[in-house]
Structures are given as C-alpha cells and as structure tokens.
Amino acid sequence: MGHIIPRIRAASRAVLAEPPRPPLPGAGLEPGFRRRWLWFFLPSTFLLFWLLNLAVGFAWQTVGLDARIYFHGSAAWVAGGNPWATGALLNGREFSYAGLPPTVVMFAPVTLLPEEVFVWLWLAISLAAAVVVIRALRLPFIWALYPPLLFGVIAANPHVVMLALLVAGGTWGGGLASVLKVVAIPPLFGERRWRALIIAAVVIGASVLLLPGLWWSFLHQAASVQNTIHSESGGGLSAWGVPLVFVPTFISLCVLARFDMRAAAWLVVPALFPTTQYYYAMFALPVDPFLAAAMALPLPFAPPLVTIGYTVVRLGMAWRRRSRVAPQHLPVAASGS
C-alpha cells in the first residue's frame, strides 16, 4: 500500500503536467519568406480591408457595442431581471445578450460603474489584450490590424480578452478564459491543458450549485436565445445548420485531429460553432498566420471552407515528407539472365 500512493501521485502529476509551449505560428517558415509575407504582404491586405470599410462608410455605432450588451445583461441580473431579455441597439436594430450564466456573474461587479465608464474601460482592456496576443504569438505589431482581431477590439467583444488569456495567461488564465467564454474549452483540450480545464470545471460547477435559479432560467430560454442570435447574425459564418458544408467540415477536422489535435481544436469553433461571428476567425491566429489571413475573408462559409483547404494542404505536406524519407526498396536485377 505504501508503494501505491506515491505511484498514484506520480501518475497524477504526469497527467496534469502542463504541456510544452506550442510552436509559434509561422515559426517553420524560411526567414526571408516569413519576413516578406508577415511584415508586408498580408498586413497590406489588412490595411486595404480597413480603408475599404472607411470608404463605404464604417458603422461607428459598433464601437463598444458588445461591451454594452454584456453590461446590460449583467446589470439586469443584478437588478433581479432577465439577462437574456436585454441587448443593445445598432442603427435601431437590437442585438441580444447570449452569454452563459458564468459570464453574467463575471461581469456583475462592473455594473457598479456607470455604463459609459465601463464601455471605454473595456475598450482599453480589449486593445491591451490584442497587443498581448500579438506579442505572445511573436507576430509583427502591424498584425494588430488583423481584421477579426481589430473588429473584436472596436466592438469591445470579450473574445479578444479570452484569446489573450488563452495564449498568454497560463493555467489560471486558461481557466478564466473558459469561464469568460465557453468556446475557450476546445483549445484547452487540444493543447492538453488539464489543470486549466479542471479550474474551469470547478468554477462552472460552483456556479451551478450556488446559482441554480440563474442556470434554470438560462436553460429554460436556451432554445429561444439560440433562435434569436441565429436570426440576428444571419446564421453566422460557420457550417452549422448546413449539412452539405457541415459534414465535409466535420470530416476534415476529424482527419486533421488524427495528426494535429491542437490545430483541429482551435479551428472547431470558427468552423462549426453555431452562429459564428466574424471575429471568431481570430482562433486561427495561434495555428497558422496564412490560415488566419484566409479565414479573415468576410464571406459566408469562409471559416469551414478554409478549414477544409487547410486540412488538404496539411495532408499533402505530410504525404510529401513521408515520400521523401521512405526507403526505396527497388528490386535488383539478377546478373547473367
């Protein structure tokens, strides 16, 4: 018995040990190629994207819009109301709150601030988080113009802070990211960050035990909330709800997971998650800069189709490597025949 407990402890440490830091996106590229594309060509397209937005008329009402939505949701709960009956207006059109109960609770303390103060504070935090993401991934600073990331900053969407916590926050940051937005869970699973997942499970579980009424209210309205968000987002950009796109995307992610679970886990959210928004494409940044640039195309089904293309490219690269290193067993012709 005395030998069993130390072995269990050792096995637990091995299972819960933090994995090594993942490779940086684009780290395997030839330096000159990386410099040209990551410092000039791709950022030039980002700049062009924003110039075109300004030329056709950028909707300045989007500045801080998501911060207002999250503020209104938590403020309603603090006041004894229904978070999922709130939202914020953009050009006279309402965009509804859809956060999970832990998100409602996390933003509750900031409702002590005036709304405008919180909005500008969260905008500043989002901008700082974007800088953290760029630095953590060692991308050129001009990648702050990456459209999905900068759009998330402008709207003050929590996904920017969540991404910063995932790539630079360590164990506790990963756990907090999952509580902030549940879509942080797949990347943690793909990177085998079990400690962060345990923290998230404990916090979310505690919220269920301590606030069953809030959870019951959410579950009672979940279908209605999903339908509302689906309508407001125009169905989103993912393959969700479209079998002709969903099935091949799901298969491609399963294939990709066979040899790169980390990449598949990061891409499952923009490719398959219901009502995927444009800024979800930032999930591709920790995987590959070229993939992220392609996923930034503001087109329907861009994330799933780019994911399928990425899987095909990765399969082709793996096949070429195997064909180069595979020993060639050629028959030797017998002499004297």
Contacts in CASP RR format, 6 or more apart in sequence:
PFRMAT RR
TARGET T0000
AUTHOR 0000-0000-0000
METHOD contacts of the structure
MODEL  1
MGHIIPRIRAASRAVLAEPPRPPLPGAGLEPGFRRRWLWFFLPSTFLLFW
LLNLAVGFAWQTVGLDARIYFHGSAAWVAGGNPWATGALLNGREFSYAGL
PPTVVMFAPVTLLPEEVFVWLWLAISLAAAVVVIRALRLPFIWALYPPLL
FGVIAANPHVVMLALLVAGGTWGGGLASVLKVVAIPPLFGERRWRALIIA
AVVIGASVLLLPGLWWSFLHQAASVQNTIHSESGGGLSAWGVPLVFVPTF
ISLCVLARFDMRAAAWLVVPALFPTTQYYYAMFALPVDPFLAAAMALPLP
FAPPLVTIGYTVVRLGMAWRRRSRVAPQHLPVAASGS
15 194 0 8 1.000
16 194 0 8 1.000
16 195 0 8 1.000
16 198 0 8 1.000
18 170 0 8 1.000
18 171 0 8 1.000
18 193 0 8 1.000
18 195 0 8 1.000
19 191 0 8 1.000
19 192 0 8 1.000
19 193 0 8 1.000
22 191 0 8 1.000
22 262 0 8 1.000
22 286 0 8 1.000
24 137 0 8 1.000
24 138 0 8 1.000
25 137 0 8 1.000
25 139 0 8 1.000
25 285 0 8 1.000
25 286 0 8 1.000
25 287 0 8 1.000
25 288 0 8 1.000
25 289 0 8 1.000
25 292 0 8 1.000
26 34 0 8 1.000
26 38 0 8 1.000
26 288 0 8 1.000
26 289 0 8 1.000
28 34 0 8 1.000
29 37 0 8 1.000
37 289 0 8 1.000
37 290 0 8 1.000
38 139 0 8 1.000
38 140 0 8 1.000
38 143 0 8 1.000
38 289 0 8 1.000
39 140 0 8 1.000
39 142 0 8 1.000
42 289 0 8 1.000
42 290 0 8 1.000
42 293 0 8 1.000
43 140 0 8 1.000
43 142 0 8 1.000
43 143 0 8 1.000
43 145 0 8 1.000
45 293 0 8 1.000
46 142 0 8 1.000
46 143 0 8 1.000
46 145 0 8 1.000
46 146 0 8 1.000
46 147 0 8 1.000
46 150 0 8 1.000
46 296 0 8 1.000
47 145 0 8 1.000
49 147 0 8 1.000
49 296 0 8 1.000
50 145 0 8 1.000
50 147 0 8 1.000
50 150 0 8 1.000
59 90 0 8 1.000
59 91 0 8 1.000
61 90 0 8 1.000
61 91 0 8 1.000
62 90 0 8 1.000
62 154 0 8 1.000
62 155 0 8 1.000
63 123 0 8 1.000
63 154 0 8 1.000
63 155 0 8 1.000
63 156 0 8 1.000
64 119 0 8 1.000
64 122 0 8 1.000
64 123 0 8 1.000
64 154 0 8 1.000
64 155 0 8 1.000
64 156 0 8 1.000
65 88 0 8 1.000
65 90 0 8 1.000
65 95 0 8 1.000
65 155 0 8 1.000
65 156 0 8 1.000
66 88 0 8 1.000
66 152 0 8 1.000
66 155 0 8 1.000
66 156 0 8 1.000
66 157 0 8 1.000
66 158 0 8 1.000
67 118 0 8 1.000
67 119 0 8 1.000
67 122 0 8 1.000
67 123 0 8 1.000
67 155 0 8 1.000
67 156 0 8 1.000
68 87 0 8 1.000
68 88 0 8 1.000
68 115 0 8 1.000
68 119 0 8 1.000
69 86 0 8 1.000
69 87 0 8 1.000
69 88 0 8 1.000
69 95 0 8 1.000
69 96 0 8 1.000
69 97 0 8 1.000
70 97 0 8 1.000
70 99 0 8 1.000
70 103 0 8 1.000
70 107 0 8 1.000
70 158 0 8 1.000
71 107 0 8 1.000
71 110 0 8 1.000
71 111 0 8 1.000
71 115 0 8 1.000
71 118 0 8 1.000
71 119 0 8 1.000
72 86 0 8 1.000
72 87 0 8 1.000
72 88 0 8 1.000
72 97 0 8 1.000
73 83 0 8 1.000
73 84 0 8 1.000
73 86 0 8 1.000
73 87 0 8 1.000
73 97 0 8 1.000
73 104 0 8 1.000
73 107 0 8 1.000
74 83 0 8 1.000
74 104 0 8 1.000
74 105 0 8 1.000
74 106 0 8 1.000
74 107 0 8 1.000
74 108 0 8 1.000
74 110 0 8 1.000
74 111 0 8 1.000
75 86 0 8 1.000
75 111 0 8 1.000
75 115 0 8 1.000
76 82 0 8 1.000
76 83 0 8 1.000
76 85 0 8 1.000
76 86 0 8 1.000
77 83 0 8 1.000
77 104 0 8 1.000
77 105 0 8 1.000
77 108 0 8 1.000
77 214 0 8 1.000
78 108 0 8 1.000
78 111 0 8 1.000
82 217 0 8 1.000
82 221 0 8 1.000
83 97 0 8 1.000
83 99 0 8 1.000
83 104 0 8 1.000
84 96 0 8 1.000
84 97 0 8 1.000
84 98 0 8 1.000
84 99 0 8 1.000
84 217 0 8 1.000
84 218 0 8 1.000
84 221 0 8 1.000
84 224 0 8 1.000
84 225 0 8 1.000
86 96 0 8 1.000
86 97 0 8 1.000
87 94 0 8 1.000
87 95 0 8 1.000
87 96 0 8 1.000
87 97 0 8 1.000
88 94 0 8 1.000
88 95 0 8 1.000
89 95 0 8 1.000
93 232 0 8 1.000
94 232 0 8 1.000
95 232 0 8 1.000
96 225 0 8 1.000
96 228 0 8 1.000
96 229 0 8 1.000
96 232 0 8 1.000
98 225 0 8 1.000
98 226 0 8 1.000
98 228 0 8 1.000
98 229 0 8 1.000
100 182 0 8 1.000
100 218 0 8 1.000
101 207 0 8 1.000
101 211 0 8 1.000
101 214 0 8 1.000
101 215 0 8 1.000
101 218 0 8 1.000
102 179 0 8 1.000
102 180 0 8 1.000
102 182 0 8 1.000
102 203 0 8 1.000
102 204 0 8 1.000
102 207 0 8 1.000
103 158 0 8 1.000
103 179 0 8 1.000
103 180 0 8 1.000
103 181 0 8 1.000
104 214 0 8 1.000
105 207 0 8 1.000
105 211 0 8 1.000
105 214 0 8 1.000
106 179 0 8 1.000
106 180 0 8 1.000
110 118 0 8 1.000
110 121 0 8 1.000
110 122 0 8 1.000
111 118 0 8 1.000
113 121 0 8 1.000
119 156 0 8 1.000
122 156 0 8 1.000
123 153 0 8 1.000
123 156 0 8 1.000
125 161 0 8 1.000
126 152 0 8 1.000
126 153 0 8 1.000
126 156 0 8 1.000
126 157 0 8 1.000
126 160 0 8 1.000
126 161 0 8 1.000
127 153 0 8 1.000
129 153 0 8 1.000
129 160 0 8 1.000
129 161 0 8 1.000
129 163 0 8 1.000
129 164 0 8 1.000
130 144 0 8 1.000
130 149 0 8 1.000
130 150 0 8 1.000
130 153 0 8 1.000
130 160 0 8 1.000
130 164 0 8 1.000
131 141 0 8 1.000
131 144 0 8 1.000
132 164 0 8 1.000
132 167 0 8 1.000
132 168 0 8 1.000
133 149 0 8 1.000
133 160 0 8 1.000
133 163 0 8 1.000
133 164 0 8 1.000
133 167 0 8 1.000
133 168 0 8 1.000
133 282 0 8 1.000
133 285 0 8 1.000
134 140 0 8 1.000
134 141 0 8 1.000
134 143 0 8 1.000
134 144 0 8 1.000
135 168 0 8 1.000
136 164 0 8 1.000
136 167 0 8 1.000
136 168 0 8 1.000
137 167 0 8 1.000
137 285 0 8 1.000
137 286 0 8 1.000
139 285 0 8 1.000
139 289 0 8 1.000
143 149 0 8 1.000
143 289 0 8 1.000
144 150 0 8 1.000
146 282 0 8 1.000
146 285 0 8 1.000
146 292 0 8 1.000
146 293 0 8 1.000
146 296 0 8 1.000
147 278 0 8 1.000
147 296 0 8 1.000
147 298 0 8 1.000
148 278 0 8 1.000
148 279 0 8 1.000
148 280 0 8 1.000
148 281 0 8 1.000
148 282 0 8 1.000
148 292 0 8 1.000
148 295 0 8 1.000
148 296 0 8 1.000
149 160 0 8 1.000
149 163 0 8 1.000
149 279 0 8 1.000
149 282 0 8 1.000
149 285 0 8 1.000
151 278 0 8 1.000
151 279 0 8 1.000
152 159 0 8 1.000
152 160 0 8 1.000
152 279 0 8 1.000
152 282 0 8 1.000
153 160 0 8 1.000
155 279 0 8 1.000
157 277 0 8 1.000
157 279 0 8 1.000
158 180 0 8 1.000
158 181 0 8 1.000
159 181 0 8 1.000
159 183 0 8 1.000
159 279 0 8 1.000
159 280 0 8 1.000
159 282 0 8 1.000
160 279 0 8 1.000
160 282 0 8 1.000
161 180 0 8 1.000
162 177 0 8 1.000
162 180 0 8 1.000
162 181 0 8 1.000
162 183 0 8 1.000
162 184 0 8 1.000
163 177 0 8 1.000
163 282 0 8 1.000
163 283 0 8 1.000
163 285 0 8 1.000
165 173 0 8 1.000
165 174 0 8 1.000
165 175 0 8 1.000
165 176 0 8 1.000
165 177 0 8 1.000
165 180 0 8 1.000
165 184 0 8 1.000
166 173 0 8 1.000
166 174 0 8 1.000
166 177 0 8 1.000
166 184 0 8 1.000
166 187 0 8 1.000
166 188 0 8 1.000
166 286 0 8 1.000
167 286 0 8 1.000
169 177 0 8 1.000
170 193 0 8 1.000
170 196 0 8 1.000
171 193 0 8 1.000
171 195 0 8 1.000
171 196 0 8 1.000
171 199 0 8 1.000
172 196 0 8 1.000
172 199 0 8 1.000
173 196 0 8 1.000
174 184 0 8 1.000
174 188 0 8 1.000
174 193 0 8 1.000
174 196 0 8 1.000
174 199 0 8 1.000
174 200 0 8 1.000
175 184 0 8 1.000
175 188 0 8 1.000
175 196 0 8 1.000
175 197 0 8 1.000
175 199 0 8 1.000
175 200 0 8 1.000
175 203 0 8 1.000
176 199 0 8 1.000
177 184 0 8 1.000
177 188 0 8 1.000
177 196 0 8 1.000
178 184 0 8 1.000
178 185 0 8 1.000
178 188 0 8 1.000
178 196 0 8 1.000
178 197 0 8 1.000
178 199 0 8 1.000
178 200 0 8 1.000
178 204 0 8 1.000
179 200 0 8 1.000
179 203 0 8 1.000
179 204 0 8 1.000
183 269 0 8 1.000
183 273 0 8 1.000
183 280 0 8 1.000
184 200 0 8 1.000
185 197 0 8 1.000
185 200 0 8 1.000
186 265 0 8 1.000
186 266 0 8 1.000
186 268 0 8 1.000
186 269 0 8 1.000
187 262 0 8 1.000
187 265 0 8 1.000
187 266 0 8 1.000
187 269 0 8 1.000
187 283 0 8 1.000
187 286 0 8 1.000
188 196 0 8 1.000
188 197 0 8 1.000
188 200 0 8 1.000
189 197 0 8 1.000
189 265 0 8 1.000
190 261 0 8 1.000
190 262 0 8 1.000
190 264 0 8 1.000
190 265 0 8 1.000
190 266 0 8 1.000
191 262 0 8 1.000
191 265 0 8 1.000
207 214 0 8 1.000
207 215 0 8 1.000
208 215 0 8 1.000
218 225 0 8 1.000
226 274 0 8 1.000
226 275 0 8 1.000
229 274 0 8 1.000
229 275 0 8 1.000
230 236 0 8 1.000
230 274 0 8 1.000
230 275 0 8 1.000
233 275 0 8 1.000
233 277 0 8 1.000
234 275 0 8 1.000
235 275 0 8 1.000
236 275 0 8 1.000
236 276 0 8 1.000
236 277 0 8 1.000
236 300 0 8 1.000
237 270 0 8 1.000
237 276 0 8 1.000
237 277 0 8 1.000
237 278 0 8 1.000
237 280 0 8 1.000
237 299 0 8 1.000
237 300 0 8 1.000
237 301 0 8 1.000
237 302 0 8 1.000
237 303 0 8 1.000
238 270 0 8 1.000
238 271 0 8 1.000
238 272 0 8 1.000
238 273 0 8 1.000
238 274 0 8 1.000
238 275 0 8 1.000
238 276 0 8 1.000
238 280 0 8 1.000
238 301 0 8 1.000
238 303 0 8 1.000
238 304 0 8 1.000
239 245 0 8 1.000
239 246 0 8 1.000
239 249 0 8 1.000
239 250 0 8 1.000
239 271 0 8 1.000
239 272 0 8 1.000
239 301 0 8 1.000
239 303 0 8 1.000
239 304 0 8 1.000
240 246 0 8 1.000
240 272 0 8 1.000
240 273 0 8 1.000
240 274 0 8 1.000
240 275 0 8 1.000
240 276 0 8 1.000
241 274 0 8 1.000
242 301 0 8 1.000
245 301 0 8 1.000
245 304 0 8 1.000
245 305 0 8 1.000
246 272 0 8 1.000
246 304 0 8 1.000
248 308 0 8 1.000
249 271 0 8 1.000
249 272 0 8 1.000
249 304 0 8 1.000
249 305 0 8 1.000
249 307 0 8 1.000
249 308 0 8 1.000
250 272 0 8 1.000
252 307 0 8 1.000
252 308 0 8 1.000
252 309 0 8 1.000
252 311 0 8 1.000
252 312 0 8 1.000
253 264 0 8 1.000
253 267 0 8 1.000
253 268 0 8 1.000
253 271 0 8 1.000
253 272 0 8 1.000
253 307 0 8 1.000
253 311 0 8 1.000
254 264 0 8 1.000
255 311 0 8 1.000
255 315 0 8 1.000
256 263 0 8 1.000
256 264 0 8 1.000
256 267 0 8 1.000
256 307 0 8 1.000
256 310 0 8 1.000
256 311 0 8 1.000
256 314 0 8 1.000
257 264 0 8 1.000
257 265 0 8 1.000
259 314 0 8 1.000
259 318 0 8 1.000
260 314 0 8 1.000
262 287 0 8 1.000
263 287 0 8 1.000
263 288 0 8 1.000
263 310 0 8 1.000
263 314 0 8 1.000
266 283 0 8 1.000
266 284 0 8 1.000
266 286 0 8 1.000
266 287 0 8 1.000
267 283 0 8 1.000
267 284 0 8 1.000
267 287 0 8 1.000
267 303 0 8 1.000
267 307 0 8 1.000
267 310 0 8 1.000
269 276 0 8 1.000
269 280 0 8 1.000
269 283 0 8 1.000
270 276 0 8 1.000
270 280 0 8 1.000
270 281 0 8 1.000
270 283 0 8 1.000
270 284 0 8 1.000
270 295 0 8 1.000
270 303 0 8 1.000
270 307 0 8 1.000
271 303 0 8 1.000
271 304 0 8 1.000
271 307 0 8 1.000
272 304 0 8 1.000
273 280 0 8 1.000
276 303 0 8 1.000
278 298 0 8 1.000
280 303 0 8 1.000
281 292 0 8 1.000
281 295 0 8 1.000
281 296 0 8 1.000
281 302 0 8 1.000
281 303 0 8 1.000
282 292 0 8 1.000
284 291 0 8 1.000
284 292 0 8 1.000
284 295 0 8 1.000
284 306 0 8 1.000
285 292 0 8 1.000
288 310 0 8 1.000
291 306 0 8 1.000
291 310 0 8 1.000
294 302 0 8 1.000
294 306 0 8 1.000
294 310 0 8 1.000
295 302 0 8 1.000
295 303 0 8 1.000
295 306 0 8 1.000
295 307 0 8 1.000
297 306 0 8 1.000
END
